[in-house]
Amino acid sequence: ESFVHRIGNLIVLPPGINSKAGTNAFIDKVSVYKSVSGLHHVKKIVRLKDWNLSAIEKREKDLLKFAYEQWW
């Protein structure tokens, strides 16, 4: 729970998808996320084998790099 609200753990999803994923385990959420087509950031997450602190930290770095390159 210590990394629940970290930016790397947050995913922008279409309405209803987050509710379907709920608080299920990552493996169960992946099947819900696969129903979302066309969202590049979701496709990257679906390819992961595990969603842990290391994956979240890497995603945070990727998001910060993207933001810096786009808006700085």
All heavy atoms as a GROMACS GRO file, in nm:
protein
  590
    1GLU      N    1   0.080  -0.119   0.000
    1GLU     CA    2   0.000   0.000   0.000
    1GLU      C    3   0.084   0.125   0.000
    1GLU      O    4   0.033   0.232  -0.033
    1GLU     CB    5  -0.094   0.001   0.119
    1GLU     CG    6  -0.208  -0.096   0.106
    1GLU     CD    7  -0.312  -0.076   0.216
    1GLU    OE1    8  -0.324   0.035   0.266
    1GLU    OE2    9  -0.378  -0.175   0.247
    2SER      N   10   0.212   0.117   0.034
    2SER     CA   11   0.296   0.236   0.040
    2SER      C   12   0.320   0.299  -0.096
    2SER      O   13   0.360   0.413  -0.105
    2SER     CB   14   0.429   0.204   0.107
    2SER     OG   15   0.500   0.109   0.030
    3PHE      N   16   0.295   0.225  -0.205
    3PHE     CA   17   0.317   0.283  -0.337
    3PHE      C   18   0.189   0.291  -0.419
    3PHE      O   19   0.192   0.311  -0.540
    3PHE     CB   20   0.427   0.209  -0.413
    3PHE     CG   21   0.412   0.060  -0.416
    3PHE    CD1   22   0.337  -0.002  -0.512
    3PHE    CD2   23   0.479  -0.019  -0.322
    3PHE    CE1   24   0.324  -0.141  -0.516
    3PHE    CE2   25   0.468  -0.157  -0.326
    3PHE     CZ   26   0.390  -0.217  -0.422
    4VAL      N   27   0.074   0.281  -0.354
    4VAL     CA   28  -0.055   0.286  -0.423
    4VAL      C   29  -0.073   0.417  -0.499
    4VAL      O   30  -0.118   0.418  -0.612
    4VAL     CB   31  -0.171   0.264  -0.324
    4VAL    CG1   32  -0.305   0.293  -0.388
    4VAL    CG2   33  -0.168   0.122  -0.271
    5HIS      N   34  -0.038   0.529  -0.439
    5HIS     CA   35  -0.065   0.658  -0.499
    5HIS      C   36   0.057   0.720  -0.569
    5HIS      O   37   0.056   0.839  -0.600
    5HIS     CB   38  -0.120   0.754  -0.394
    5HIS     CG   39  -0.250   0.708  -0.338
    5HIS    ND1   40  -0.366   0.704  -0.412
    5HIS    CD2   41  -0.282   0.659  -0.216
    5HIS    CE1   42  -0.464   0.656  -0.337
    5HIS    NE2   43  -0.416   0.627  -0.218
    6ARG      N   44   0.157   0.642  -0.596
    6ARG     CA   45   0.274   0.692  -0.669
    6ARG      C   46   0.235   0.710  -0.815
    6ARG      O   47   0.155   0.634  -0.870
    6ARG     CB   48   0.390   0.595  -0.656
    6ARG     CG   49   0.448   0.594  -0.515
    6ARG     CD   50   0.560   0.499  -0.502
    6ARG     NE   51   0.675   0.545  -0.580
    6ARG     CZ   52   0.800   0.511  -0.553
    6ARG    NH1   53   0.826   0.433  -0.450
    6ARG    NH2   54   0.899   0.554  -0.627
    7ILE      N   55   0.293   0.808  -0.880
    7ILE     CA   56   0.258   0.840  -1.019
    7ILE      C   57   0.281   0.719  -1.112
    7ILE      O   58   0.204   0.698  -1.206
    7ILE     CB   59   0.334   0.965  -1.069
    7ILE    CG1   60   0.279   1.014  -1.202
    7ILE    CG2   61   0.484   0.939  -1.081
    7ILE    CD1   62   0.150   1.086  -1.192
    8GLY      N   63   0.381   0.640  -1.084
    8GLY     CA   64   0.408   0.523  -1.168
    8GLY      C   65   0.305   0.414  -1.154
    8GLY      O   66   0.297   0.324  -1.238
    9ASN      N   67   0.224   0.421  -1.051
    9ASN     CA   68   0.123   0.319  -1.026
    9ASN      C   69  -0.015   0.362  -1.076
    9ASN      O   70  -0.109   0.285  -1.070
    9ASN     CB   71   0.116   0.287  -0.877
    9ASN     CG   72   0.038   0.162  -0.847
    9ASN    OD1   73   0.050   0.062  -0.917
    9ASN    ND2   74  -0.044   0.166  -0.746
   10LEU      N   75  -0.025   0.483  -1.126
   10LEU     CA   76  -0.153   0.534  -1.173
   10LEU      C   77  -0.164   0.519  -1.324
   10LEU      O   78  -0.069   0.544  -1.397
   10LEU     CB   79  -0.168   0.682  -1.134
   10LEU     CG   80  -0.159   0.710  -0.984
   10LEU    CD1   81  -0.166   0.860  -0.960
   10LEU    CD2   82  -0.267   0.638  -0.907
   11ILE      N   83  -0.280   0.478  -1.370
   11ILE     CA   84  -0.303   0.456  -1.513
   11ILE      C   85  -0.429   0.530  -1.554
   11ILE      O   86  -0.533   0.516  -1.490
   11ILE     CB   87  -0.320   0.306  -1.545
   11ILE    CG1   88  -0.200   0.226  -1.495
   11ILE    CG2   89  -0.341   0.285  -1.694
   11ILE    CD1   90  -0.218   0.077  -1.503
   12VAL      N   91  -0.419   0.609  -1.660
   12VAL     CA   92  -0.537   0.677  -1.714
   12VAL      C   93  -0.611   0.577  -1.802
   12VAL      O   94  -0.556   0.522  -1.897
   12VAL     CB   95  -0.495   0.801  -1.797
   12VAL    CG1   96  -0.617   0.867  -1.858
   12VAL    CG2   97  -0.418   0.898  -1.710
   13LEU      N   98  -0.737   0.552  -1.768
   13LEU     CA   99  -0.818   0.453  -1.838
   13LEU      C  100  -0.951   0.512  -1.880
   13LEU      O  101  -1.001   0.605  -1.817
   13LEU     CB  102  -0.843   0.333  -1.747
   13LEU     CG  103  -0.721   0.253  -1.703
   13LEU    CD1  104  -0.758   0.158  -1.591
   13LEU    CD2  105  -0.661   0.178  -1.820
   14PRO      N  106  -1.012   0.456  -1.984
   14PRO     CA  107  -1.146   0.500  -2.022
   14PRO      C  108  -1.246   0.470  -1.911
   14PRO      O  109  -1.222   0.383  -1.827
   14PRO     CB  110  -1.178   0.414  -2.146
   14PRO     CG  111  -1.046   0.364  -2.195
   14PRO     CD  112  -0.958   0.355  -2.075
   15PRO      N  113  -1.359   0.542  -1.911
   15PRO     CA  114  -1.460   0.518  -1.808
   15PRO      C  115  -1.501   0.371  -1.798
   15PRO      O  116  -1.518   0.304  -1.898
   15PRO     CB  117  -1.578   0.603  -1.856
   15PRO     CG  118  -1.518   0.707  -1.943
   15PRO     CD  119  -1.398   0.643  -2.008
   16GLY      N  120  -1.513   0.325  -1.676
   16GLY     CA  121  -1.559   0.188  -1.652
   16GLY      C  122  -1.450   0.084  -1.644
   16GLY      O  123  -1.466  -0.018  -1.577
   17ILE      N  124  -1.338   0.106  -1.711
   17ILE     CA  125  -1.232   0.005  -1.713
   17ILE      C  126  -1.168  -0.010  -1.575
   17ILE      O  127  -1.142  -0.120  -1.529
   17ILE     CB  128  -1.125   0.038  -1.820
   17ILE    CG1  129  -1.186   0.039  -1.959
   17ILE    CG2  130  -1.009  -0.060  -1.813
   17ILE    CD1  131  -1.243  -0.093  -2.005
   18ASN      N  132  -1.142   0.101  -1.509
   18ASN     CA  133  -1.082   0.094  -1.376
   18ASN      C  134  -1.174   0.021  -1.278
   18ASN      O  135  -1.128  -0.057  -1.196
   18ASN     CB  136  -1.050   0.234  -1.323
   18ASN     CG  137  -0.965   0.229  -1.200
   18ASN    OD1  138  -0.861   0.163  -1.198
   18ASN    ND2  139  -1.007   0.296  -1.096
   19SER      N  140  -1.304   0.042  -1.291
   19SER     CA  141  -1.399  -0.027  -1.204
   19SER      C  142  -1.397  -0.177  -1.228
   19SER      O  143  -1.407  -0.257  -1.135
   19SER     CB  144  -1.541   0.025  -1.228
   19SER     OG  145  -1.549   0.160  -1.192
   20LYS      N  146  -1.383  -0.217  -1.354
   20LYS     CA  147  -1.375  -0.360  -1.386
   20LYS      C  148  -1.248  -0.422  -1.329
   20LYS      O  149  -1.249  -0.536  -1.283
   20LYS     CB  150  -1.379  -0.381  -1.537
   20LYS     CG  151  -1.513  -0.356  -1.599
   20LYS     CD  152  -1.510  -0.379  -1.748
   20LYS     CE  153  -1.642  -0.343  -1.812
   20LYS     NZ  154  -1.637  -0.355  -1.959
   21ALA      N  155  -1.137  -0.349  -1.335
   21ALA     CA  156  -1.010  -0.400  -1.284
   21ALA      C  157  -1.014  -0.408  -1.131
   21ALA      O  158  -0.962  -0.501  -1.071
   21ALA     CB  159  -0.895  -0.313  -1.330
   22GLY      N  160  -1.077  -0.308  -1.071
   22GLY     CA  161  -1.093  -0.308  -0.925
   22GLY      C  162  -0.964  -0.321  -0.848
   22GLY      O  163  -0.861  -0.268  -0.887
   23THR      N  164  -0.970  -0.396  -0.741
   23THR     CA  165  -0.852  -0.418  -0.656
   23THR      C  166  -0.797  -0.558  -0.677
   23THR      O  167  -0.732  -0.614  -0.588
   23THR     CB  168  -0.889  -0.396  -0.508
   23THR    OG1  169  -0.994  -0.486  -0.473
   23THR    CG2  170  -0.931  -0.254  -0.481
   24ASN      N  171  -0.823  -0.614  -0.792
   24ASN     CA  172  -0.775  -0.749  -0.823
   24ASN      C  173  -0.623  -0.752  -0.834
   24ASN      O  174  -0.557  -0.649  -0.845
   24ASN     CB  175  -0.837  -0.797  -0.955
   24ASN     CG  176  -0.986  -0.813  -0.944
   24ASN    OD1  177  -1.038  -0.854  -0.842
   24ASN    ND2  178  -1.056  -0.778  -1.050
   25ALA      N  179  -0.570  -0.872  -0.836
   25ALA     CA  180  -0.426  -0.892  -0.855
   25ALA      C  181  -0.388  -0.844  -0.995
   25ALA      O  182  -0.471  -0.839  -1.086
   25ALA     CB  183  -0.392  -1.040  -0.838
   26PHE      N  184  -0.260  -0.811  -1.013
   26PHE     CA  185  -0.211  -0.760  -1.140
   26PHE      C  186  -0.247  -0.852  -1.257
   26PHE      O  187  -0.294  -0.806  -1.360
   26PHE     CB  188  -0.059  -0.739  -1.134
   26PHE     CG  189  -0.001  -0.694  -1.264
   26PHE    CD1  190  -0.028  -0.568  -1.314
   26PHE    CD2  191   0.082  -0.778  -1.337
   26PHE    CE1  192   0.027  -0.526  -1.435
   26PHE    CE2  193   0.137  -0.738  -1.457
   26PHE     CZ  194   0.109  -0.612  -1.506
   27ILE      N  195  -0.229  -0.980  -1.241
   27ILE     CA  196  -0.256  -1.075  -1.348
   27ILE      C  197  -0.402  -1.068  -1.393
   27ILE      O  198  -0.433  -1.082  -1.512
   27ILE     CB  199  -0.215  -1.219  -1.309
   27ILE    CG1  200  -0.216  -1.312  -1.430
   27ILE    CG2  201  -0.303  -1.272  -1.198
   27ILE    CD1  202  -0.105  -1.288  -1.526
   28ASP      N  203  -0.492  -1.044  -1.300
   28ASP     CA  204  -0.634  -1.031  -1.334
   28ASP      C  205  -0.663  -0.897  -1.399
   28ASP      O  206  -0.747  -0.887  -1.489
   28ASP     CB  207  -0.720  -1.049  -1.209
   28ASP     CG  208  -0.702  -1.186  -1.146
   28ASP    OD1  209  -0.689  -1.284  -1.223
   28ASP    OD2  210  -0.700  -1.195  -1.023
   29LYS      N  211  -0.595  -0.794  -1.356
   29LYS     CA  212  -0.613  -0.662  -1.416
   29LYS      C  213  -0.565  -0.661  -1.561
   29LYS      O  214  -0.623  -0.594  -1.645
   29LYS     CB  215  -0.538  -0.556  -1.336
   29LYS     CG  216  -0.603  -0.525  -1.203
   29LYS     CD  217  -0.527  -0.415  -1.132
   29LYS     CE  218  -0.594  -0.383  -1.000
   29LYS     NZ  219  -0.539  -0.264  -0.938
   30VAL      N  220  -0.458  -0.735  -1.589
   30VAL     CA  221  -0.404  -0.738  -1.724
   30VAL      C  222  -0.510  -0.783  -1.824
   30VAL      O  223  -0.521  -0.726  -1.933
   30VAL     CB  224  -0.279  -0.830  -1.732
   30VAL    CG1  225  -0.241  -0.863  -1.875
   30VAL    CG2  226  -0.162  -0.764  -1.661
   31SER      N  227  -0.589  -0.881  -1.789
   31SER     CA  228  -0.694  -0.927  -1.883
   31SER      C  229  -0.796  -0.816  -1.908
   31SER      O  230  -0.847  -0.804  -2.019
   31SER     CB  231  -0.762  -1.053  -1.830
   31SER     OG  232  -0.827  -1.028  -1.709
   32VAL      N  233  -0.823  -0.733  -1.809
   32VAL     CA  234  -0.914  -0.620  -1.828
   32VAL      C  235  -0.845  -0.513  -1.913
   32VAL      O  236  -0.905  -0.458  -2.006
   32VAL     CB  237  -0.958  -0.561  -1.692
   32VAL    CG1  238  -1.042  -0.435  -1.712
   32VAL    CG2  239  -1.035  -0.664  -1.611
   33TYR      N  240  -0.720  -0.485  -1.883
   33TYR     CA  241  -0.645  -0.383  -1.957
   33TYR      C  242  -0.630  -0.419  -2.104
   33TYR      O  243  -0.624  -0.331  -2.190
   33TYR     CB  244  -0.507  -0.362  -1.896
   33TYR     CG  245  -0.507  -0.304  -1.756
   33TYR    CD1  246  -0.394  -0.314  -1.676
   33TYR    CD2  247  -0.619  -0.241  -1.702
   33TYR    CE1  248  -0.392  -0.262  -1.548
   33TYR    CE2  249  -0.618  -0.190  -1.574
   33TYR     CZ  250  -0.505  -0.200  -1.498
   33TYR     OH  251  -0.502  -0.149  -1.371
   34LYS      N  252  -0.624  -0.548  -2.134
   34LYS     CA  253  -0.610  -0.590  -2.274
   34LYS      C  254  -0.731  -0.551  -2.358
   34LYS      O  255  -0.723  -0.542  -2.479
   34LYS     CB  256  -0.586  -0.740  -2.282
   34LYS     CG  257  -0.446  -0.780  -2.242
   34LYS     CD  258  -0.426  -0.931  -2.256
   34LYS     CE  259  -0.284  -0.967  -2.216
   34LYS     NZ  260  -0.259  -1.111  -2.225
   35SER      N  261  -0.843  -0.526  -2.292
   35SER     CA  262  -0.963  -0.486  -2.366
   35SER      C  263  -0.955  -0.341  -2.412
   35SER      O  264  -1.036  -0.296  -2.493
   35SER     CB  265  -1.088  -0.505  -2.279
   35SER     OG  266  -1.090  -0.412  -2.173
   36VAL      N  267  -0.858  -0.268  -2.361
   36VAL     CA  268  -0.838  -0.128  -2.400
   36VAL      C  269  -0.746  -0.125  -2.520
   36VAL      O  270  -0.631  -0.163  -2.512
   36VAL     CB  271  -0.776  -0.047  -2.284
   36VAL    CG1  272  -0.756   0.097  -2.326
   36VAL    CG2  273  -0.860  -0.057  -2.160
   37SER      N  274  -0.798  -0.082  -2.633
   37SER     CA  275  -0.713  -0.077  -2.752
   37SER      C  276  -0.672   0.066  -2.781
   37SER      O  277  -0.744   0.160  -2.753
   37SER     CB  278  -0.788  -0.134  -2.873
   37SER     OG  279  -0.904  -0.057  -2.897
   38GLY      N  280  -0.554   0.082  -2.833
   38GLY     CA  281  -0.508   0.212  -2.878
   38GLY      C  282  -0.440   0.299  -2.773
   38GLY      O  283  -0.399   0.409  -2.804
   39LEU      N  284  -0.427   0.252  -2.652
   39LEU     CA  285  -0.359   0.332  -2.551
   39LEU      C  286  -0.218   0.276  -2.530
   39LEU      O  287  -0.199   0.171  -2.469
   39LEU     CB  288  -0.437   0.331  -2.419
   39LEU     CG  289  -0.575   0.396  -2.425
   39LEU    CD1  290  -0.646   0.383  -2.290
   39LEU    CD2  291  -0.565   0.543  -2.463
   40HIS      N  292  -0.120   0.348  -2.582
   40HIS     CA  293   0.019   0.303  -2.580
   40HIS      C  294   0.068   0.274  -2.437
   40HIS      O  295   0.134   0.173  -2.414
   40HIS     CB  296   0.107   0.408  -2.646
   40HIS     CG  297   0.251   0.371  -2.654
   40HIS    ND1  298   0.296   0.270  -2.735
   40HIS    CD2  299   0.359   0.420  -2.590
   40HIS    CE1  300   0.427   0.258  -2.722
   40HIS    NE2  301   0.467   0.348  -2.634
   41HIS      N  302   0.033   0.361  -2.343
   41HIS     CA  303   0.082   0.342  -2.206
   41HIS      C  304   0.024   0.216  -2.141
   41HIS      O  305   0.089   0.154  -2.059
   41HIS     CB  306   0.055   0.466  -2.120
   41HIS     CG  307  -0.089   0.493  -2.092
   41HIS    ND1  308  -0.173   0.551  -2.184
   41HIS    CD2  309  -0.164   0.469  -1.982
   41HIS    CE1  310  -0.293   0.562  -2.131
   41HIS    NE2  311  -0.292   0.513  -2.010
   42VAL      N  312  -0.096   0.177  -2.182
   42VAL     CA  313  -0.156   0.054  -2.127
   42VAL      C  314  -0.091  -0.068  -2.191
   42VAL      O  315  -0.064  -0.168  -2.123
   42VAL     CB  316  -0.309   0.053  -2.148
   42VAL    CG1  317  -0.370  -0.077  -2.100
   42VAL    CG2  318  -0.373   0.171  -2.074
   43LYS      N  319  -0.062  -0.060  -2.319
   43LYS     CA  320   0.004  -0.173  -2.388
   43LYS      C  321   0.138  -0.206  -2.324
   43LYS      O  322   0.175  -0.322  -2.313
   43LYS     CB  323   0.022  -0.140  -2.536
   43LYS     CG  324  -0.106  -0.141  -2.614
   43LYS     CD  325  -0.081  -0.108  -2.759
   43LYS     CE  326  -0.210  -0.102  -2.837
   43LYS     NZ  327  -0.188  -0.069  -2.978
   44LYS      N  328   0.211  -0.103  -2.281
   44LYS     CA  329   0.340  -0.126  -2.215
   44LYS      C  330   0.322  -0.203  -2.084
   44LYS      O  331   0.400  -0.293  -2.052
   44LYS     CB  332   0.409   0.007  -2.185
   44LYS     CG  333   0.474   0.072  -2.303
   44LYS     CD  334   0.542   0.200  -2.257
   44LYS     CE  335   0.643   0.248  -2.356
   44LYS     NZ  336   0.713   0.368  -2.309
   45ILE      N  337   0.221  -0.170  -2.010
   45ILE     CA  338   0.196  -0.235  -1.881
   45ILE      C  339   0.152  -0.379  -1.900
   45ILE      O  340   0.194  -0.469  -1.828
   45ILE     CB  341   0.093  -0.154  -1.800
   45ILE    CG1  342   0.154  -0.019  -1.760
   45ILE    CG2  343   0.047  -0.231  -1.677
   45ILE    CD1  344   0.056   0.079  -1.703
   46VAL      N  345   0.069  -0.403  -2.000
   46VAL     CA  346   0.017  -0.538  -2.026
   46VAL      C  347   0.132  -0.635  -2.060
   46VAL      O  348   0.124  -0.753  -2.029
   46VAL     CB  349  -0.087  -0.533  -2.141
   46VAL    CG1  350  -0.123  -0.671  -2.191
   46VAL    CG2  351  -0.211  -0.460  -2.093
   47ARG      N  352   0.239  -0.585  -2.118
   47ARG     CA  353   0.353  -0.670  -2.155
   47ARG      C  354   0.436  -0.714  -2.035
   47ARG      O  355   0.517  -0.806  -2.046
   47ARG     CB  356   0.443  -0.597  -2.253
   47ARG     CG  357   0.384  -0.589  -2.391
   47ARG     CD  358   0.483  -0.529  -2.488
   47ARG     NE  359   0.416  -0.418  -2.554
   47ARG     CZ  360   0.467  -0.301  -2.580
   47ARG    NH1  361   0.592  -0.275  -2.551
   47ARG    NH2  362   0.398  -0.207  -2.639
   48LEU      N  363   0.418  -0.650  -1.921
   48LEU     CA  364   0.499  -0.684  -1.803
   48LEU      C  365   0.454  -0.816  -1.741
   48LEU      O  366   0.338  -0.852  -1.746
   48LEU     CB  367   0.487  -0.574  -1.698
   48LEU     CG  368   0.539  -0.436  -1.738
   48LEU    CD1  369   0.506  -0.335  -1.629
   48LEU    CD2  370   0.688  -0.440  -1.764
   49LYS      N  371   0.550  -0.886  -1.681
   49LYS     CA  372   0.519  -1.012  -1.614
   49LYS      C  373   0.474  -0.989  -1.471
   49LYS      O  374   0.402  -1.069  -1.414
   49LYS     CB  375   0.641  -1.104  -1.616
   49LYS     CG  376   0.678  -1.151  -1.753
   49LYS     CD  377   0.796  -1.243  -1.750
   49LYS     CE  378   0.830  -1.286  -1.890
   49LYS     NZ  379   0.940  -1.379  -1.894
   50ASP      N  380   0.521  -0.880  -1.411
   50ASP     CA  381   0.490  -0.854  -1.272
   50ASP      C  382   0.478  -0.704  -1.250
   50ASP      O  383   0.541  -0.625  -1.319
   50ASP     CB  384   0.601  -0.911  -1.182
   50ASP     CG  385   0.560  -0.922  -1.037
   50ASP    OD1  386   0.439  -0.918  -1.009
   50ASP    OD2  387   0.650  -0.932  -0.952
   51TRP      N  388   0.396  -0.666  -1.158
   51TRP     CA  389   0.377  -0.525  -1.122
   51TRP      C  390   0.421  -0.511  -0.977
   51TRP      O  391   0.349  -0.543  -0.885
   51TRP     CB  392   0.231  -0.486  -1.140
   51TRP     CG  393   0.208  -0.340  -1.129
   51TRP    CD1  394   0.141  -0.277  -1.028
   51TRP    CD2  395   0.247  -0.240  -1.220
   51TRP    NE1  396   0.138  -0.142  -1.051
   51TRP    CE2  397   0.203  -0.116  -1.171
   51TRP    CE3  398   0.318  -0.240  -1.341
   51TRP    CZ2  399   0.226   0.005  -1.236
   51TRP    CZ3  400   0.340  -0.121  -1.406
   51TRP    CH2  401   0.294  -0.001  -1.354
   52ASN      N  402   0.546  -0.467  -0.960
   52ASN     CA  403   0.603  -0.454  -0.827
   52ASN      C  404   0.669  -0.316  -0.816
   52ASN      O  405   0.660  -0.234  -0.906
   52ASN     CB  406   0.703  -0.567  -0.802
   52ASN     CG  407   0.808  -0.576  -0.911
   52ASN    OD1  408   0.840  -0.478  -0.976
   52ASN    ND2  409   0.861  -0.695  -0.933
   53LEU      N  410   0.735  -0.290  -0.704
   53LEU     CA  411   0.797  -0.161  -0.680
   53LEU      C  412   0.898  -0.126  -0.789
   53LEU      O  413   0.904  -0.013  -0.836
   53LEU     CB  414   0.863  -0.157  -0.542
   53LEU     CG  415   0.925  -0.023  -0.502
   53LEU    CD1  416   0.823   0.089  -0.508
   53LEU    CD2  417   0.988  -0.033  -0.364
   54SER      N  418   0.973  -0.223  -0.834
   54SER     CA  419   1.072  -0.199  -0.940
   54SER      C  420   1.004  -0.154  -1.070
   54SER      O  421   1.049  -0.060  -1.135
   54SER     CB  422   1.153  -0.326  -0.964
   54SER     OG  423   1.242  -0.308  -1.070
   55ALA      N  424   0.895  -0.220  -1.106
   55ALA     CA  425   0.822  -0.183  -1.228
   55ALA      C  426   0.761  -0.044  -1.216
   55ALA      O  427   0.760   0.034  -1.310
   55ALA     CB  428   0.713  -0.287  -1.256
   56ILE      N  429   0.710  -0.014  -1.098
   56ILE     CA  430   0.649   0.117  -1.074
   56ILE      C  431   0.755   0.226  -1.080
   56ILE      O  432   0.734   0.331  -1.143
   56ILE     CB  433   0.576   0.118  -0.938
   56ILE    CG1  434   0.453   0.028  -0.947
   56ILE    CG2  435   0.537   0.260  -0.897
   56ILE    CD1  436   0.388   0.000  -0.813
   57GLU      N  437   0.871   0.203  -1.021
   57GLU     CA  438   0.978   0.302  -1.025
   57GLU      C  439   1.027   0.325  -1.168
   57GLU      O  440   1.054   0.438  -1.208
   57GLU     CB  441   1.093   0.260  -0.935
   57GLU     CG  442   1.059   0.273  -0.788
   57GLU     CD  443   1.167   0.221  -0.695
   57GLU    OE1  444   1.251   0.139  -0.739
   57GLU    OE2  445   1.166   0.262  -0.578
   58LYS      N  446   1.038   0.218  -1.246
   58LYS     CA  447   1.080   0.232  -1.385
   58LYS      C  448   0.977   0.312  -1.463
   58LYS      O  449   1.011   0.400  -1.543
   58LYS     CB  450   1.100   0.096  -1.451
   58LYS     CG  451   1.144   0.111  -1.597
   58LYS     CD  452   1.169  -0.019  -1.665
   58LYS     CE  453   1.214  -0.005  -1.808
   58LYS     NZ  454   1.178   0.112  -1.882
   59ARG      N  455   0.850   0.285  -1.441
   59ARG     CA  456   0.745   0.359  -1.510
   59ARG      C  457   0.747   0.506  -1.471
   59ARG      O  458   0.727   0.594  -1.554
   59ARG     CB  459   0.608   0.298  -1.480
   59ARG     CG  460   0.498   0.366  -1.559
   59ARG     CD  461   0.374   0.279  -1.568
   59ARG     NE  462   0.276   0.344  -1.653
   59ARG     CZ  463   0.181   0.428  -1.608
   59ARG    NH1  464   0.170   0.451  -1.479
   59ARG    NH2  465   0.098   0.485  -1.692
   60GLU      N  466   0.775   0.535  -1.344
   60GLU     CA  467   0.786   0.674  -1.300
   60GLU      C  468   0.896   0.746  -1.377
   60GLU      O  469   0.878   0.858  -1.424
   60GLU     CB  470   0.815   0.682  -1.150
   60GLU     CG  471   0.695   0.651  -1.066
   60GLU     CD  472   0.726   0.648  -0.917
   60GLU    OE1  473   0.845   0.656  -0.877
   60GLU    OE2  474   0.631   0.637  -0.839
   61LYS      N  475   1.011   0.681  -1.390
   61LYS     CA  476   1.122   0.741  -1.464
   61LYS      C  477   1.084   0.764  -1.610
   61LYS      O  478   1.115   0.868  -1.668
   61LYS     CB  479   1.246   0.653  -1.454
   61LYS     CG  480   1.309   0.654  -1.318
   61LYS     CD  481   1.428   0.559  -1.311
   61LYS     CE  482   1.480   0.552  -1.168
   61LYS     NZ  483   1.587   0.454  -1.154
   62ASP      N  484   1.016   0.666  -1.670
   62ASP     CA  485   0.972   0.680  -1.810
   62ASP      C  486   0.872   0.794  -1.826
   62ASP      O  487   0.880   0.870  -1.923
   62ASP     CB  488   0.910   0.549  -1.860
   62ASP     CG  489   1.011   0.436  -1.874
   62ASP    OD1  490   1.133   0.463  -1.872
   62ASP    OD2  491   0.967   0.320  -1.886
   63LEU      N  492   0.778   0.806  -1.732
   63LEU     CA  493   0.680   0.914  -1.739
   63LEU      C  494   0.746   1.051  -1.723
   63LEU      O  495   0.711   1.146  -1.794
   63LEU     CB  496   0.572   0.894  -1.632
   63LEU     CG  497   0.474   0.780  -1.654
   63LEU    CD1  498   0.389   0.758  -1.529
   63LEU    CD2  499   0.386   0.806  -1.775
   64LEU      N  500   0.839   1.061  -1.630
   64LEU     CA  501   0.910   1.187  -1.610
   64LEU      C  502   0.992   1.224  -1.733
   64LEU      O  503   0.996   1.341  -1.773
   64LEU     CB  504   0.998   1.181  -1.486
   64LEU     CG  505   0.923   1.177  -1.354
   64LEU    CD1  506   1.018   1.149  -1.238
   64LEU    CD2  507   0.848   1.308  -1.331
   65LYS      N  508   1.057   1.126  -1.792
   65LYS     CA  509   1.135   1.150  -1.914
   65LYS      C  510   1.042   1.198  -2.026
   65LYS      O  511   1.073   1.294  -2.096
   65LYS     CB  512   1.209   1.023  -1.956
   65LYS     CG  513   1.290   1.040  -2.080
   65LYS     CD  514   1.359   0.910  -2.120
   65LYS     CE  515   1.430   0.931  -2.253
   65LYS     NZ  516   1.473   0.807  -2.312
   66PHE      N  517   0.930   1.132  -2.043
   66PHE     CA  518   0.833   1.170  -2.145
   66PHE      C  519   0.785   1.314  -2.123
   66PHE      O  520   0.782   1.396  -2.214
   66PHE     CB  521   0.714   1.075  -2.145
   66PHE     CG  522   0.602   1.119  -2.235
   66PHE    CD1  523   0.609   1.096  -2.371
   66PHE    CD2  524   0.492   1.186  -2.184
   66PHE    CE1  525   0.505   1.138  -2.455
   66PHE    CE2  526   0.389   1.228  -2.266
   66PHE     CZ  527   0.396   1.205  -2.403
   67ALA      N  528   0.748   1.346  -2.000
   67ALA     CA  529   0.698   1.480  -1.967
   67ALA      C  530   0.806   1.584  -1.995
   67ALA      O  531   0.778   1.690  -2.054
   67ALA     CB  532   0.654   1.486  -1.821
   68TYR      N  533   0.928   1.557  -1.956
   68TYR     CA  534   1.038   1.651  -1.978
   68TYR      C  535   1.058   1.674  -2.129
   68TYR      O  536   1.071   1.788  -2.173
   68TYR     CB  537   1.166   1.598  -1.914
   68TYR     CG  538   1.282   1.690  -1.932
   68TYR    CD1  539   1.299   1.800  -1.848
   68TYR    CD2  540   1.376   1.669  -2.033
   68TYR    CE1  541   1.406   1.887  -1.865
   68TYR    CE2  542   1.484   1.755  -2.050
   68TYR     CZ  543   1.498   1.864  -1.968
   68TYR     OH  544   1.604   1.950  -1.985
   69GLU      N  545   1.060   1.566  -2.205
   69GLU     CA  546   1.082   1.578  -2.350
   69GLU      C  547   0.968   1.650  -2.421
   69GLU      O  548   0.990   1.721  -2.518
   69GLU     CB  549   1.102   1.439  -2.412
   69GLU     CG  550   1.232   1.374  -2.372
   69GLU     CD  551   1.243   1.229  -2.416
   69GLU    OE1  552   1.142   1.170  -2.464
   69GLU    OE2  553   1.353   1.173  -2.401
   70GLN      N  554   0.846   1.632  -2.373
   70GLN     CA  555   0.730   1.693  -2.438
   70GLN      C  556   0.707   1.838  -2.398
   70GLN      O  557   0.664   1.917  -2.480
   70GLN     CB  558   0.604   1.612  -2.406
   70GLN     CG  559   0.605   1.471  -2.461
   70GLN     CD  560   0.617   1.468  -2.612
   70GLN    OE1  561   0.544   1.535  -2.683
   70GLN    NE2  562   0.712   1.391  -2.662
   71TRP      N  563   0.732   1.870  -2.273
   71TRP     CA  564   0.690   2.000  -2.224
   71TRP      C  565   0.802   2.092  -2.175
   71TRP      O  566   0.774   2.201  -2.130
   71TRP     CB  567   0.586   1.983  -2.113
   71TRP     CG  568   0.463   1.913  -2.166
   71TRP    CD1  569   0.386   1.950  -2.270
   71TRP    CD2  570   0.406   1.792  -2.116
   71TRP    NE1  571   0.284   1.861  -2.289
   71TRP    CE2  572   0.292   1.764  -2.195
   71TRP    CE3  573   0.438   1.706  -2.012
   71TRP    CZ2  574   0.212   1.653  -2.175
   71TRP    CZ3  575   0.358   1.596  -1.991
   71TRP    CH2  576   0.246   1.570  -2.072
   72TRP      N  577   0.924   2.048  -2.179
   72TRP     CA  578   1.030   2.134  -2.128
   72TRP      C  579   1.098   2.207  -2.237
   72TRP      O  580   1.128   2.190  -2.340
   72TRP     CB  581   1.129   2.053  -2.046
   72TRP     CG  582   1.220   2.141  -1.968
   72TRP    CD1  583   1.348   2.171  -2.000
   72TRP    CD2  584   1.193   2.210  -1.847
   72TRP    NE1  585   1.402   2.252  -1.905
   72TRP    CE2  586   1.307   2.279  -1.810
   72TRP    CE3  587   1.082   2.222  -1.766
   72TRP    CZ2  588   1.317   2.358  -1.696
   72TRP    CZ3  589   1.090   2.299  -1.653
   72TRP    CH2  590   1.207   2.366  -1.619
   0.00000   0.00000   0.00000
